[in-house]
Amino acid sequence: MAVLGLIARVIRLIIFILTKPICCLIRRLLGSFTQSSIWKRWINGEKDTSDSLDQDVELALSAGVPGRLCYKDLVSATSNFSDKQKLGQGGFGCVYRGLLSSSKQQVAVKKISSNSKQGIKEYLSEIKIISRLRHRNLVQLVGWCHERSEFILVYEFLPNRSLDWHLFPTKKNSCSLTWEVRYSIALGLASALLYLHEEADQCVVHRDVKSSNVMLDSDFNAKLGDFGLARLADREFGLKSTAVAGTFGYLAPECFATGKASKESDVFSFGVVALEIAAGRRAVEPSKDDEEVRLVDWVWRMHGEGTLLEAVDRRLGEAFCGKQAECLMLVGLWCAHPDREQRPSMRQVVLALNFEGPVAEIPREIPVPVFARPPTQDPNFSIPPITDASLITGR
């Protein structure tokens, strides 16, 4: 019996010695797996990020809509994303000029930084929304690419760059926009927003209307682009978002108070751009005297003093139409009214700019902002989060 007991203990010792390393190995493998992104996605019921994103994109696109492009073709089109091909750089990536070998079409290739969560979010948003839209005053999406952790959007190439590049020249360029071209650009932008708000299958709130997002084709026709912040909205109830997004200087006052963008906040932004077009000044110029820092305040003061036409860009000299200039600036002030309820619809704007509809009487002094529900009276009110760095720095 003693011998049998000894044998049993020896066998148990051998089994323990042999199985301990295997158990340790299994424990380590399980530990690594539970820390991995695969495990986290599986336990949360999520799919692989790449596959999920591709599926979202494919669902967003319908038959006949520009689709996926090969990464190698875009590398070839842009000379391997050469600095010589670079057109500009924004908060979420770079834009390159390219030539698609298959169609011989010139394109603008927007390569989004893969480590920017907001950039990737805007990438998907832009594909989902812009693929639904067809209008002569909107930038056309040619295609998209998601390979090798790269996120790329491809647009039609617009040789005359952006509106702000012409309005606010640097040493490299000078302002060459005639009054006729400026007024046509304002009308084109107004037509684009009318389409988004009222004529598209579903209402779209752009949320980032500004002069740097207005592109110009070879004939200087305006084309509104950058739909990364755009959202589909209910025509009656608007957006549900409570995160402030947009660019400082173009944001309507109620966006800061309520955090909600709307068709009316797009109208406000258009008003600021309209004043930029007429005056040749930026929305905000910190170097100016206090009463002239904000373009809207300055033009409104000129209106109150009865010297509105003196706000017209001096570089034009007398080469502008006084009737159109007055109309454009009054419409700009109407759109930039601090009270959203007093702003026009984009249909009213288009009619007014075509001299087919009236312009509301603009007060001589800029009114105090009025909100439907003052936030201080709402016990549940909290300051909405800011989700776009361009609020501070611009893009």
C-alpha positions in Angstrom: 0.0 0.0 0.0 2.8 2.4 0.9 4.4 1.6 -2.5 1.2 2.3 -4.3 0.7 5.7 -2.5 4.3 6.7 -3.4 3.7 5.8 -7.0 0.5 7.9 -7.1 2.3 11.0 -5.6 5.1 10.7 -8.2 2.5 10.5 -11.0 0.7 13.6 -9.7 4.1 15.5 -9.4 4.9 14.6 -13.0 1.5 15.8 -14.3 1.9 19.0 -12.4 5.4 19.6 -13.8 4.2 19.0 -17.3 1.0 21.0 -17.2 2.2 24.1 -15.3 4.0 25.7 -18.4 1.0 24.9 -20.6 -1.4 26.6 -18.1 0.9 29.7 -17.8 1.0 29.9 -21.6 -2.8 29.7 -21.9 -3.1 32.3 -19.2 -0.8 34.7 -21.0 -2.6 34.2 -24.3 -5.9 34.9 -22.7 -4.6 38.0 -21.1 -3.2 39.4 -24.3 -6.4 38.6 -26.2 -8.7 40.3 -23.6 -6.6 43.4 -23.9 -6.7 43.4 -27.7 -9.0 45.6 -29.8 -10.4 42.4 -31.4 -11.6 41.2 -28.0 -13.0 44.6 -27.1 -14.9 44.8 -30.4 -16.1 41.2 -30.1 -17.3 41.6 -26.5 -19.1 44.9 -27.5 -20.7 43.2 -30.5 -18.7 45.4 -32.9 -17.2 44.5 -36.3 -13.7 45.2 -37.5 -13.3 49.0 -37.9 -12.1 48.8 -41.4 -14.8 46.4 -42.6 -17.5 48.3 -40.7 -16.4 51.6 -42.2 -16.4 50.2 -45.7 -19.8 48.8 -45.2 -21.1 52.1 -43.9 -19.7 53.8 -47.0 -21.1 51.3 -49.4 -24.5 51.6 -47.8 -24.3 55.4 -48.1 -23.7 55.2 -51.8 -26.3 54.1 -54.3 -26.0 53.0 -57.9 -24.5 55.6 -60.2 -22.9 57.5 -57.4 -19.0 57.9 -57.5 -17.5 54.9 -55.8 -14.2 53.4 -54.5 -10.9 54.3 -56.1 -7.6 52.2 -55.7 -5.0 53.6 -53.4 -2.2 52.8 -55.9 -4.0 54.8 -58.6 -4.1 57.8 -56.2 -0.5 57.4 -55.4 0.3 57.5 -59.1 -2.1 60.5 -59.7 -0.4 62.6 -57.0 3.2 61.5 -57.7 3.2 59.7 -54.3 1.5 62.6 -52.6 4.4 64.9 -53.5 4.8 68.2 -51.8 4.9 69.7 -55.3 1.3 68.6 -55.8 0.1 69.9 -52.4 -2.7 72.5 -52.8 -3.2 73.1 -49.1 -3.3 71.7 -45.6 -6.1 71.8 -43.0 -6.8 70.6 -39.5 -7.4 67.0 -40.5 -5.0 66.4 -43.5 -3.7 67.7 -46.8 -5.1 68.3 -50.3 -3.2 67.4 -53.4 -3.6 68.0 -57.1 -3.8 64.8 -59.1 -4.5 63.4 -62.6 -6.4 60.1 -62.8 -4.8 58.1 -65.5 -7.9 56.1 -66.4 -10.1 59.2 -67.2 -7.4 61.9 -67.6 -9.5 63.9 -65.2 -7.8 66.5 -62.9 -8.8 66.0 -59.3 -8.2 67.3 -55.8 -7.2 64.5 -53.5 -7.9 65.1 -49.8 -5.8 62.8 -47.6 -7.2 62.7 -44.1 -4.9 62.1 -41.1 -5.5 58.5 -40.0 -4.9 59.4 -36.3 -7.6 62.1 -36.3 -10.8 60.6 -34.9 -12.7 63.8 -35.9 -11.2 63.7 -39.3 -12.3 60.1 -39.9 -15.8 61.0 -38.6 -16.0 63.9 -41.0 -14.7 61.6 -43.8 -17.7 59.3 -43.4 -20.1 62.1 -42.9 -19.0 63.8 -46.1 -19.4 60.6 -48.2 -22.8 59.9 -46.7 -24.2 63.4 -47.4 -22.4 64.7 -50.5 -23.2 61.5 -52.4 -26.9 62.4 -52.1 -26.5 65.8 -53.6 -26.5 67.1 -57.2 -26.2 70.9 -57.8 -24.1 73.1 -60.1 -23.0 75.1 -57.1 -21.7 72.2 -55.0 -18.3 70.6 -55.2 -18.6 67.3 -56.9 -17.3 64.1 -55.2 -15.4 62.0 -57.7 -14.7 59.0 -55.4 -13.2 57.8 -52.2 -10.6 55.4 -50.9 -10.0 53.5 -47.7 -6.9 51.3 -47.9 -3.9 50.7 -45.7 -5.4 52.8 -42.9 -5.7 55.7 -45.3 -8.8 57.8 -45.6 -9.0 59.7 -48.9 -11.7 61.8 -50.6 -11.4 62.8 -54.3 -13.1 65.8 -55.7 -13.4 67.6 -59.0 -10.4 70.0 -59.4 -11.3 73.7 -59.2 -8.5 75.7 -60.7 -9.4 79.1 -59.2 -9.0 77.9 -55.6 -11.1 79.3 -52.8 -13.0 82.6 -52.4 -11.0 83.7 -49.4 -7.7 83.3 -51.4 -9.0 86.0 -53.8 -10.7 88.2 -51.3 -7.8 88.4 -48.8 -4.7 88.3 -50.9 -1.2 87.8 -49.6 2.2 88.8 -51.2 1.8 85.8 -53.5 -1.4 87.0 -55.1 -3.6 90.1 -55.6 -7.3 90.5 -55.5 -8.6 90.1 -59.1 -12.3 89.7 -58.5 -14.4 92.2 -60.3 -17.7 93.4 -58.8 -19.6 91.4 -61.4 -17.8 88.2 -60.5 -18.3 88.9 -56.7 -22.1 89.4 -57.1 -22.3 86.2 -59.2 -20.4 84.3 -56.5 -22.8 85.5 -53.8 -25.8 84.4 -56.0 -24.2 81.0 -56.6 -23.6 80.4 -52.9 -27.1 81.5 -52.1 -28.5 79.0 -54.7 -26.4 76.2 -53.2 -27.8 76.8 -49.7 -31.4 77.1 -51.1 -30.9 73.7 -52.6 -29.5 72.2 -49.4 -32.3 73.7 -47.2 -35.3 73.3 -49.4 -34.8 71.5 -52.7 -32.7 68.4 -51.9 -34.5 65.2 -51.1 -33.7 65.7 -47.4 -32.8 69.0 -45.7 -29.0 69.5 -45.2 -27.5 71.9 -42.6 -24.0 72.6 -43.7 -22.7 74.0 -40.4 -19.5 75.5 -41.8 -20.3 78.0 -44.4 -17.3 80.3 -44.8 -15.3 81.9 -47.6 -12.6 79.3 -47.5 -15.2 76.6 -48.2 -16.4 78.4 -51.3 -14.4 77.1 -54.3 -14.2 78.7 -57.7 -14.2 76.8 -61.0 -12.4 78.0 -64.2 -15.3 80.5 -64.9 -15.3 81.7 -61.2 -18.6 80.0 -60.5 -19.1 79.4 -56.8 -19.1 75.8 -55.5 -19.7 75.1 -51.8 -17.6 72.3 -50.4 -16.4 70.6 -47.2 -19.4 68.7 -45.9 -17.5 67.1 -43.0 -19.6 68.9 -40.4 -22.9 68.8 -42.4 -25.9 67.0 -41.0 -29.2 65.7 -42.4 -32.0 67.5 -40.7 -35.8 67.3 -40.3 -37.2 70.2 -42.3 -39.6 71.1 -39.5 -37.7 70.3 -36.3 -34.1 70.8 -37.4 -31.1 69.1 -35.8 -30.8 67.3 -32.5 -27.1 67.9 -32.1 -26.0 69.9 -29.1 -22.3 70.1 -29.9 -21.0 73.5 -31.2 -19.3 73.1 -34.5 -18.2 75.6 -37.1 -15.7 78.5 -37.4 -15.4 81.5 -35.1 -16.7 84.7 -36.9 -19.2 82.8 -38.9 -21.2 81.2 -36.1 -24.6 82.5 -35.2 -24.9 83.7 -31.6 -27.6 81.2 -30.7 -25.1 78.3 -31.5 -23.0 79.3 -28.5 -26.1 79.6 -26.2 -28.0 76.5 -27.3 -25.4 74.4 -29.1 -27.9 73.8 -31.9 -27.1 74.5 -35.6 -30.0 75.1 -37.9 -30.9 76.4 -41.4 -31.0 79.8 -39.7 -27.4 79.5 -38.5 -26.4 78.6 -42.0 -28.2 81.8 -43.1 -26.2 83.8 -40.6 -23.0 82.4 -41.9 -24.0 83.3 -45.5 -24.7 86.8 -44.3 -21.1 87.1 -43.0 -19.7 85.7 -46.3 -21.9 88.2 -48.3 -20.4 91.1 -46.3 -16.9 89.7 -46.9 -17.5 89.6 -50.6 -18.7 93.3 -50.6 -16.2 94.7 -48.2 -13.1 92.6 -49.0 -12.6 92.2 -45.2 -12.4 89.1 -43.0 -15.2 88.2 -40.7 -12.9 88.9 -37.7 -9.8 91.1 -37.7 -8.4 91.3 -34.2 -5.9 94.0 -35.2 -8.7 96.5 -35.8 -10.2 99.0 -33.3 -12.7 97.4 -30.9 -15.7 98.6 -32.9 -14.3 97.3 -36.1 -13.0 93.8 -35.0 -16.2 92.0 -36.2 -17.2 92.7 -39.8 -20.9 92.5 -39.0 -20.6 95.2 -36.3 -18.6 97.5 -38.5 -20.9 97.3 -41.5 -24.0 97.7 -39.3 -22.5 100.9 -37.9 -21.9 102.2 -41.4 -25.5 101.4 -42.2 -26.6 103.3 -39.1 -24.6 106.3 -40.1 -26.0 106.3 -43.6 -22.6 105.6 -45.2 -23.2 101.9 -46.2 -21.5 102.2 -49.6 -18.3 103.4 -47.9 -17.9 99.8 -46.7 -17.4 98.5 -50.2 -13.9 97.2 -50.9 -11.8 100.2 -51.7 -9.7 98.2 -54.1 -12.6 98.3 -56.5 -12.5 102.1 -56.7 -15.7 103.1 -58.4 -15.9 100.0 -60.5 -19.0 98.5 -58.8 -22.8 98.7 -59.1 -24.1 100.8 -56.2 -27.6 99.2 -56.4 -26.2 95.7 -56.2 -23.6 96.6 -53.5 -26.3 98.1 -51.3 -28.6 95.1 -51.9 -25.8 92.6 -51.1 -24.8 94.3 -47.8 -28.4 94.9 -46.7 -29.1 91.2 -47.4 -25.9 90.3 -45.5 -27.1 92.3 -42.4 -30.6 90.8 -42.7 -29.0 87.3 -42.7 -26.7 88.2 -39.8 -29.5 89.5 -37.6 -28.8 88.4 -34.0 -32.4 87.1 -33.7 -32.7 83.9 -35.7 -36.5 84.5 -36.1 -35.8 87.8 -38.0 -33.5 86.1 -40.6 -34.7 85.4 -44.1 -34.9 82.0 -45.7 -32.5 81.3 -48.5 -35.3 81.5 -50.9 -36.0 85.0 -49.8 -32.3 85.7 -50.1 -32.1 84.5 -53.7 -35.2 86.5 -54.7 -33.8 89.6 -53.1 -30.4 89.3 -54.8 -32.2 88.9 -58.1 -34.3 92.0 -57.3 -37.4 89.8 -57.4 -38.3 90.1 -53.8 -38.1 92.7 -51.0 -35.4 93.2 -48.4 -36.6 93.6 -44.8 -36.1 96.9 -43.1 -32.8 96.7 -41.3 -32.6 98.5 -37.9 -30.1 101.4 -37.6 -28.5 99.8 -34.6 -27.6 96.2 -34.2 -30.2 94.4 -32.0 -29.4 92.5 -28.9 -29.4 88.7 -29.5 -32.7 87.1 -28.5 -33.1 83.4 -27.9 -36.3 81.3 -27.7 -35.4 80.1 -24.2 -32.8 81.9 -22.2 -30.4 79.2 -20.9 -30.2 80.7 -17.4 -33.9 79.7 -17.0 -33.3 76.1 -17.8 -32.2 74.1 -14.8 -30.9 71.4 -17.0 -28.8 73.7 -19.2 -25.1 73.1 -19.5 -22.6 74.7 -21.8 -22.5 72.5 -25.0 -19.1 70.9 -25.8 -17.0 72.3 -28.6 -16.2 69.6 -31.1 -14.3 71.5 -33.8 -10.9 73.1 -33.2 -11.6 75.5 -36.1 -13.7 77.5 -33.7 -10.5 78.8 -32.3 -8.0 78.6 -35.1 -10.0 78.2 -38.3 -9.2 75.7 -40.9 
